Amino acid sequence: MTLNCNGQLIDLNTPKVMGILNVTPDSFYDGGRFKDEKSILIQVEKLLKEGATFIDIGAYSSRPGADFVSEEEELRRLIPIVNRIVNFFPKCLISIDSFRSRVIKTSVEAGAALVNDISGGQLDSLMFETVGALDVPYIMMHMRGTPQTMQQHTNYSDVVKEVYTYFSERIQLAKKHTIKDVILDLGFGFSKTKAQNFELLAMLEYYKHLNLPILAGVSRKSMVYKTLNTTADKALNGTTALHMVALQKGAKLLRVHDVQEAMECIQLHDALQK
């Protein structure tokens, strides 16, 4: 399993880590922490030194009930940061966390290498066409509704099968738009209850039948800290425990706030496999 990112082949036979960089004031864990150039570049350097293969930049919080952000505001937050990271870390592989095709196109033209779309192309009819034309890898997540409404859409007859059907249909549509590299994200915490999140994680290997790499995004989410009756700030140990479960069930990418601990998890999993 490989991804072609700006002409660089990334081998996913060994799982990789995607470090999260939120440049939003209202993200659930690190909102407002990185709001000036210096703090952002220091954080990117830290994530890269600890072993992140990708830096995932988001300028629109997707936490449940997040405030609406205009396309212009998202671009205003995002593009200067992409430009600075490209200048300071030219080998950095930047992922853009956005569901808007114009934001994606502008970001890739500025130097981003892949797309992370929480809506799987459902919130912008031009997304698949845009990604296909840009010829970049595409992370396709499962979600119902929007960040503002998603927790009103948790009624499934069989969440595992319905998410599988969703991916089957969206993958075919992505192929029609010549998107070559697709990564699947089950969307933990997006339009799902806590119980449904754990059901999906328990059945993660089921999605390997789709023959595409799987990204696990559980870092410090409510499925961790609410289960442990704690807070996102104190959810690192729980996150690490679920990372190992995800790796054992076939995840090839971990999207995380804490890169060093995720890399250690991958090293231990690798030793276990050998």
TORVEXTI-407175 format. One record per residue (C-alpha): residue number from 1; y, z, x negated. Coordinates in steps of 0.5 Angstrom, whole numbers, plus 2048, in hexadecimal, padded with zeros to 3 digits. Layout:
% TORVEXTI-407175
<lumti = NUM | yy = Y | zz = Z | xx = X>
...
This chain:
% TORVEXTI-407175
<lumti = 1 | yy = 800 | zz = 800 | xx = 800>
<lumti = 2 | yy = 807 | zz = 7FE | xx = 7FD>
<lumti = 3 | yy = 80E | zz = 7FD | xx = 7FF>
<lumti = 4 | yy = 813 | zz = 7F8 | xx = 7FC>
<lumti = 5 | yy = 819 | zz = 7FB | xx = 7FC>
<lumti = 6 | yy = 81F | zz = 7F7 | xx = 7F8>
<lumti = 7 | yy = 819 | zz = 7F3 | xx = 7F4>
<lumti = 8 | yy = 816 | zz = 7FA | xx = 7F2>
<lumti = 9 | yy = 80F | zz = 7FB | xx = 7F4>
<lumti = 10 | yy = 80E | zz = 802 | xx = 7F7>
<lumti = 11 | yy = 806 | zz = 804 | xx = 7F6>
<lumti = 12 | yy = 805 | zz = 809 | xx = 7FC>
<lumti = 13 | yy = 7FD | zz = 80A | xx = 7FA>
<lumti = 14 | yy = 801 | zz = 810 | xx = 7F7>
<lumti = 15 | yy = 805 | zz = 813 | xx = 7FD>
<lumti = 16 | yy = 80C | zz = 813 | xx = 7FC>
<lumti = 17 | yy = 812 | zz = 818 | xx = 7FD>
<lumti = 18 | yy = 819 | zz = 816 | xx = 801>
<lumti = 19 | yy = 81E | zz = 81B | xx = 800>
<lumti = 20 | yy = 823 | zz = 81C | xx = 806>
<lumti = 21 | yy = 82B | zz = 81B | xx = 805>
<lumti = 22 | yy = 82E | zz = 81D | xx = 80B>
<lumti = 23 | yy = 836 | zz = 81B | xx = 80B>
<lumti = 24 | yy = 837 | zz = 81E | xx = 812>
<lumti = 25 | yy = 83A | zz = 824 | xx = 814>
<lumti = 26 | yy = 835 | zz = 826 | xx = 819>
<lumti = 27 | yy = 82E | zz = 825 | xx = 817>
<lumti = 28 | yy = 829 | zz = 82A | xx = 819>
<lumti = 29 | yy = 828 | zz = 82D | xx = 812>
<lumti = 30 | yy = 82D | zz = 82A | xx = 80D>
<lumti = 31 | yy = 833 | zz = 828 | xx = 811>
<lumti = 32 | yy = 839 | zz = 828 | xx = 80D>
<lumti = 33 | yy = 837 | zz = 82A | xx = 807>
<lumti = 34 | yy = 838 | zz = 824 | xx = 803>
<lumti = 35 | yy = 83F | zz = 822 | xx = 805>
<lumti = 36 | yy = 842 | zz = 81F | xx = 7FF>
<lumti = 37 | yy = 840 | zz = 81B | xx = 7F9>
<lumti = 38 | yy = 83F | zz = 820 | xx = 7F4>
<lumti = 39 | yy = 83A | zz = 824 | xx = 7F8>
<lumti = 40 | yy = 837 | zz = 81D | xx = 7FB>
<lumti = 41 | yy = 836 | zz = 81B | xx = 7F4>
<lumti = 42 | yy = 833 | zz = 821 | xx = 7F1>
<lumti = 43 | yy = 82E | zz = 822 | xx = 7F7>
<lumti = 44 | yy = 82C | zz = 81B | xx = 7F6>
<lumti = 45 | yy = 82B | zz = 81C | xx = 7EE>
<lumti = 46 | yy = 827 | zz = 822 | xx = 7F0>
<lumti = 47 | yy = 822 | zz = 81F | xx = 7F5>
<lumti = 48 | yy = 821 | zz = 819 | xx = 7F0>
<lumti = 49 | yy = 81F | zz = 81E | xx = 7EA>
<lumti = 50 | yy = 81B | zz = 822 | xx = 7EF>
<lumti = 51 | yy = 817 | zz = 81B | xx = 7F0>
<lumti = 52 | yy = 819 | zz = 818 | xx = 7F6>
<lumti = 53 | yy = 818 | zz = 810 | xx = 7F6>
<lumti = 54 | yy = 81D | zz = 80F | xx = 7FC>
<lumti = 55 | yy = 823 | zz = 812 | xx = 7FE>
<lumti = 56 | yy = 824 | zz = 812 | xx = 806>
<lumti = 57 | yy = 82B | zz = 812 | xx = 808>
<lumti = 58 | yy = 82D | zz = 814 | xx = 80F>
<lumti = 59 | yy = 834 | zz = 814 | xx = 812>
<lumti = 60 | yy = 832 | zz = 815 | xx = 81A>
<lumti = 61 | yy = 82E | zz = 81C | xx = 81B>
<lumti = 62 | yy = 828 | zz = 81A | xx = 81F>
<lumti = 63 | yy = 827 | zz = 822 | xx = 821>
<lumti = 64 | yy = 825 | zz = 823 | xx = 828>
<lumti = 65 | yy = 82C | zz = 823 | xx = 82C>
<lumti = 66 | yy = 830 | zz = 820 | xx = 826>
<lumti = 67 | yy = 837 | zz = 81E | xx = 827>
<lumti = 68 | yy = 838 | zz = 816 | xx = 828>
<lumti = 69 | yy = 83B | zz = 813 | xx = 822>
<lumti = 70 | yy = 83F | zz = 80C | xx = 822>
<lumti = 71 | yy = 83C | zz = 806 | xx = 81E>
<lumti = 72 | yy = 843 | zz = 806 | xx = 81B>
<lumti = 73 | yy = 842 | zz = 80E | xx = 819>
<lumti = 74 | yy = 83B | zz = 80D | xx = 817>
<lumti = 75 | yy = 83D | zz = 807 | xx = 812>
<lumti = 76 | yy = 843 | zz = 80B | xx = 80F>
<lumti = 77 | yy = 83F | zz = 811 | xx = 80D>
<lumti = 78 | yy = 839 | zz = 80D | xx = 80B>
<lumti = 79 | yy = 83C | zz = 807 | xx = 807>
<lumti = 80 | yy = 840 | zz = 80A | xx = 801>
<lumti = 81 | yy = 83A | zz = 80F | xx = 800>
<lumti = 82 | yy = 835 | zz = 809 | xx = 7FF>
<lumti = 83 | yy = 83A | zz = 806 | xx = 7FA>
<lumti = 84 | yy = 83B | zz = 80C | xx = 7F6>
<lumti = 85 | yy = 834 | zz = 80D | xx = 7F6>
<lumti = 86 | yy = 832 | zz = 806 | xx = 7F4>
<lumti = 87 | yy = 838 | zz = 806 | xx = 7EE>
<lumti = 88 | yy = 835 | zz = 80D | xx = 7EB>
<lumti = 89 | yy = 82E | zz = 80C | xx = 7ED>
<lumti = 90 | yy = 82D | zz = 805 | xx = 7EC>
<lumti = 91 | yy = 825 | zz = 805 | xx = 7ED>
<lumti = 92 | yy = 825 | zz = 80A | xx = 7F3>
<lumti = 93 | yy = 821 | zz = 807 | xx = 7F9>
<lumti = 94 | yy = 826 | zz = 809 | xx = 7FF>
<lumti = 95 | yy = 823 | zz = 809 | xx = 806>
<lumti = 96 | yy = 828 | zz = 809 | xx = 80C>
<lumti = 97 | yy = 827 | zz = 80D | xx = 812>
<lumti = 98 | yy = 82A | zz = 809 | xx = 817>
<lumti = 99 | yy = 828 | zz = 806 | xx = 81E>
<lumti = 100 | yy = 82E | zz = 801 | xx = 81D>
<lumti = 101 | yy = 82D | zz = 7FA | xx = 81B>
<lumti = 102 | yy = 834 | zz = 7F9 | xx = 818>
<lumti = 103 | yy = 833 | zz = 800 | xx = 814>
<lumti = 104 | yy = 82D | zz = 7FE | xx = 811>
<lumti = 105 | yy = 830 | zz = 7F7 | xx = 80F>
<lumti = 106 | yy = 836 | zz = 7FA | xx = 80C>
<lumti = 107 | yy = 832 | zz = 7FF | xx = 808>
<lumti = 108 | yy = 82D | zz = 7FA | xx = 806>
<lumti = 109 | yy = 832 | zz = 7F5 | xx = 803>
<lumti = 110 | yy = 835 | zz = 7FB | xx = 800>
<lumti = 111 | yy = 82F | zz = 7FD | xx = 7FC>
<lumti = 112 | yy = 82A | zz = 801 | xx = 801>
<lumti = 113 | yy = 823 | zz = 7FF | xx = 800>
<lumti = 114 | yy = 81F | zz = 801 | xx = 807>
<lumti = 115 | yy = 820 | zz = 802 | xx = 80E>
<lumti = 116 | yy = 81F | zz = 809 | xx = 812>
<lumti = 117 | yy = 81F | zz = 808 | xx = 819>
<lumti = 118 | yy = 81E | zz = 80E | xx = 81E>
<lumti = 119 | yy = 81E | zz = 809 | xx = 824>
<lumti = 120 | yy = 819 | zz = 804 | xx = 821>
<lumti = 121 | yy = 81E | zz = 7FE | xx = 823>
<lumti = 122 | yy = 81E | zz = 801 | xx = 82A>
<lumti = 123 | yy = 826 | zz = 803 | xx = 82A>
<lumti = 124 | yy = 828 | zz = 7FC | xx = 827>
<lumti = 125 | yy = 825 | zz = 7F5 | xx = 829>
<lumti = 126 | yy = 828 | zz = 7F2 | xx = 823>
<lumti = 127 | yy = 824 | zz = 7F7 | xx = 81E>
<lumti = 128 | yy = 81E | zz = 7F4 | xx = 81D>
<lumti = 129 | yy = 821 | zz = 7ED | xx = 81C>
<lumti = 130 | yy = 826 | zz = 7F0 | xx = 817>
<lumti = 131 | yy = 821 | zz = 7F4 | xx = 813>
<lumti = 132 | yy = 81C | zz = 7ED | xx = 813>
<lumti = 133 | yy = 822 | zz = 7E9 | xx = 810>
<lumti = 134 | yy = 824 | zz = 7EF | xx = 80B>
<lumti = 135 | yy = 81D | zz = 7EF | xx = 808>
<lumti = 136 | yy = 81C | zz = 7F6 | xx = 807>
<lumti = 137 | yy = 817 | zz = 7FC | xx = 809>
<lumti = 138 | yy = 818 | zz = 7FF | xx = 810>
<lumti = 139 | yy = 816 | zz = 806 | xx = 812>
<lumti = 140 | yy = 814 | zz = 805 | xx = 81A>
<lumti = 141 | yy = 814 | zz = 80C | xx = 81D>
<lumti = 142 | yy = 812 | zz = 80E | xx = 824>
<lumti = 143 | yy = 817 | zz = 811 | xx = 829>
<lumti = 144 | yy = 819 | zz = 811 | xx = 830>
<lumti = 145 | yy = 820 | zz = 810 | xx = 832>
<lumti = 146 | yy = 826 | zz = 812 | xx = 82E>
<lumti = 147 | yy = 827 | zz = 818 | xx = 829>
<lumti = 148 | yy = 82B | zz = 81B | xx = 82F>
<lumti = 149 | yy = 826 | zz = 81A | xx = 834>
<lumti = 150 | yy = 81F | zz = 81A | xx = 831>
<lumti = 151 | yy = 81D | zz = 821 | xx = 832>
<lumti = 152 | yy = 81D | zz = 81F | xx = 83A>
<lumti = 153 | yy = 818 | zz = 81A | xx = 838>
<lumti = 154 | yy = 812 | zz = 81E | xx = 836>
<lumti = 155 | yy = 80D | zz = 81C | xx = 83C>
<lumti = 156 | yy = 807 | zz = 819 | xx = 839>
<lumti = 157 | yy = 800 | zz = 818 | xx = 83C>
<lumti = 158 | yy = 7FD | zz = 817 | xx = 835>
<lumti = 159 | yy = 802 | zz = 818 | xx = 830>
<lumti = 160 | yy = 7FE | zz = 815 | xx = 82A>
<lumti = 161 | yy = 7FB | zz = 80F | xx = 82E>
<lumti = 162 | yy = 802 | zz = 80E | xx = 831>
<lumti = 163 | yy = 806 | zz = 80E | xx = 82A>
<lumti = 164 | yy = 800 | zz = 80A | xx = 827>
<lumti = 165 | yy = 801 | zz = 804 | xx = 82D>
<lumti = 166 | yy = 809 | zz = 805 | xx = 82B>
<lumti = 167 | yy = 808 | zz = 803 | xx = 824>
<lumti = 168 | yy = 803 | zz = 7FE | xx = 825>
<lumti = 169 | yy = 808 | zz = 7FA | xx = 82A>
<lumti = 170 | yy = 80E | zz = 7FB | xx = 825>
<lumti = 171 | yy = 80A | zz = 7F9 | xx = 81F>
<lumti = 172 | yy = 808 | zz = 7F2 | xx = 822>
<lumti = 173 | yy = 810 | zz = 7F1 | xx = 824>
<lumti = 174 | yy = 812 | zz = 7F3 | xx = 81D>
<lumti = 175 | yy = 80D | zz = 7EE | xx = 81A>
<lumti = 176 | yy = 810 | zz = 7E9 | xx = 81E>
<lumti = 177 | yy = 816 | zz = 7EA | xx = 81B>
<lumti = 178 | yy = 813 | zz = 7E9 | xx = 814>
<lumti = 179 | yy = 814 | zz = 7F1 | xx = 812>
<lumti = 180 | yy = 80F | zz = 7F1 | xx = 80D>
<lumti = 181 | yy = 80E | zz = 7F8 | xx = 80B>
<lumti = 182 | yy = 80E | zz = 7FD | xx = 811>
<lumti = 183 | yy = 80D | zz = 805 | xx = 810>
<lumti = 184 | yy = 80B | zz = 809 | xx = 816>
<lumti = 185 | yy = 80E | zz = 810 | xx = 818>
<lumti = 186 | yy = 80B | zz = 814 | xx = 81E>
<lumti = 187 | yy = 812 | zz = 817 | xx = 81F>
<lumti = 188 | yy = 811 | zz = 81E | xx = 81F>
<lumti = 189 | yy = 816 | zz = 822 | xx = 823>
<lumti = 190 | yy = 818 | zz = 81C | xx = 826>
<lumti = 191 | yy = 817 | zz = 81C | xx = 82E>
<lumti = 192 | yy = 811 | zz = 820 | xx = 82D>
<lumti = 193 | yy = 80F | zz = 827 | xx = 82E>
<lumti = 194 | yy = 80D | zz = 82C | xx = 829>
<lumti = 195 | yy = 806 | zz = 82C | xx = 82B>
<lumti = 196 | yy = 806 | zz = 824 | xx = 82B>
<lumti = 197 | yy = 809 | zz = 824 | xx = 824>
<lumti = 198 | yy = 803 | zz = 828 | xx = 822>
<lumti = 199 | yy = 7FE | zz = 823 | xx = 826>
<lumti = 200 | yy = 801 | zz = 81D | xx = 822>
<lumti = 201 | yy = 800 | zz = 821 | xx = 81B>
<lumti = 202 | yy = 7F9 | zz = 823 | xx = 81D>
<lumti = 203 | yy = 7F8 | zz = 81B | xx = 81E>
<lumti = 204 | yy = 7FC | zz = 818 | xx = 819>
<lumti = 205 | yy = 7F6 | zz = 815 | xx = 816>
<lumti = 206 | yy = 7F5 | zz = 811 | xx = 81C>
<lumti = 207 | yy = 7FB | zz = 80D | xx = 81B>
<lumti = 208 | yy = 7F8 | zz = 80A | xx = 814>
<lumti = 209 | yy = 7F4 | zz = 805 | xx = 819>
<lumti = 210 | yy = 7FB | zz = 801 | xx = 819>
<lumti = 211 | yy = 7FA | zz = 800 | xx = 812>
<lumti = 212 | yy = 801 | zz = 802 | xx = 810>
<lumti = 213 | yy = 804 | zz = 808 | xx = 80C>
<lumti = 214 | yy = 806 | zz = 80E | xx = 810>
<lumti = 215 | yy = 80C | zz = 812 | xx = 80E>
<lumti = 216 | yy = 80C | zz = 819 | xx = 810>
<lumti = 217 | yy = 813 | zz = 81D | xx = 812>
<lumti = 218 | yy = 811 | zz = 824 | xx = 813>
<lumti = 219 | yy = 816 | zz = 827 | xx = 80E>
<lumti = 220 | yy = 819 | zz = 82E | xx = 811>
<lumti = 221 | yy = 819 | zz = 82B | xx = 818>
<lumti = 222 | yy = 818 | zz = 82F | xx = 81E>
<lumti = 223 | yy = 810 | zz = 82E | xx = 81F>
<lumti = 224 | yy = 810 | zz = 832 | xx = 818>
<lumti = 225 | yy = 815 | zz = 838 | xx = 819>
<lumti = 226 | yy = 814 | zz = 839 | xx = 821>
<lumti = 227 | yy = 80D | zz = 83A | xx = 820>
<lumti = 228 | yy = 80E | zz = 83F | xx = 81A>
<lumti = 229 | yy = 814 | zz = 842 | xx = 81E>
<lumti = 230 | yy = 819 | zz = 841 | xx = 818>
<lumti = 231 | yy = 81F | zz = 83C | xx = 817>
<lumti = 232 | yy = 81F | zz = 835 | xx = 813>
<lumti = 233 | yy = 822 | zz = 839 | xx = 80D>
<lumti = 234 | yy = 81C | zz = 83D | xx = 80D>
<lumti = 235 | yy = 817 | zz = 837 | xx = 80E>
<lumti = 236 | yy = 815 | zz = 835 | xx = 807>
<lumti = 237 | yy = 80E | zz = 838 | xx = 807>
<lumti = 238 | yy = 80C | zz = 836 | xx = 80E>
<lumti = 239 | yy = 80F | zz = 82F | xx = 80C>
<lumti = 240 | yy = 80B | zz = 82E | xx = 806>
<lumti = 241 | yy = 804 | zz = 831 | xx = 80A>
<lumti = 242 | yy = 805 | zz = 82B | xx = 80F>
<lumti = 243 | yy = 807 | zz = 826 | xx = 809>
<lumti = 244 | yy = 800 | zz = 827 | xx = 806>
<lumti = 245 | yy = 7FD | zz = 826 | xx = 80D>
<lumti = 246 | yy = 800 | zz = 820 | xx = 80E>
<lumti = 247 | yy = 7FE | zz = 81D | xx = 807>
<lumti = 248 | yy = 7F7 | zz = 81F | xx = 808>
<lumti = 249 | yy = 7F7 | zz = 81B | xx = 80E>
<lumti = 250 | yy = 7FA | zz = 815 | xx = 80B>
<lumti = 251 | yy = 802 | zz = 815 | xx = 80B>
<lumti = 252 | yy = 804 | zz = 811 | xx = 805>
<lumti = 253 | yy = 80C | zz = 813 | xx = 805>
<lumti = 254 | yy = 80F | zz = 81A | xx = 806>
<lumti = 255 | yy = 816 | zz = 81A | xx = 809>
<lumti = 256 | yy = 819 | zz = 821 | xx = 806>
<lumti = 257 | yy = 81F | zz = 825 | xx = 805>
<lumti = 258 | yy = 81B | zz = 829 | xx = 7FF>
<lumti = 259 | yy = 818 | zz = 824 | xx = 7FA>
<lumti = 260 | yy = 815 | zz = 828 | xx = 7F5>
<lumti = 261 | yy = 811 | zz = 82C | xx = 7F9>
<lumti = 262 | yy = 80F | zz = 825 | xx = 7FD>
<lumti = 263 | yy = 80D | zz = 822 | xx = 7F6>
<lumti = 264 | yy = 809 | zz = 828 | xx = 7F4>
<lumti = 265 | yy = 805 | zz = 828 | xx = 7FB>
<lumti = 266 | yy = 804 | zz = 820 | xx = 7F9>
<lumti = 267 | yy = 801 | zz = 822 | xx = 7F2>
<lumti = 268 | yy = 7FD | zz = 828 | xx = 7F5>
<lumti = 269 | yy = 7FA | zz = 823 | xx = 7FA>
<lumti = 270 | yy = 7F9 | zz = 81E | xx = 7F5>
<lumti = 271 | yy = 7F5 | zz = 823 | xx = 7F1>
<lumti = 272 | yy = 7F1 | zz = 825 | xx = 7F7>
<lumti = 273 | yy = 7EF | zz = 81D | xx = 7F8>
<lumti = 274 | yy = 7ED | zz = 81C | xx = 7F1>
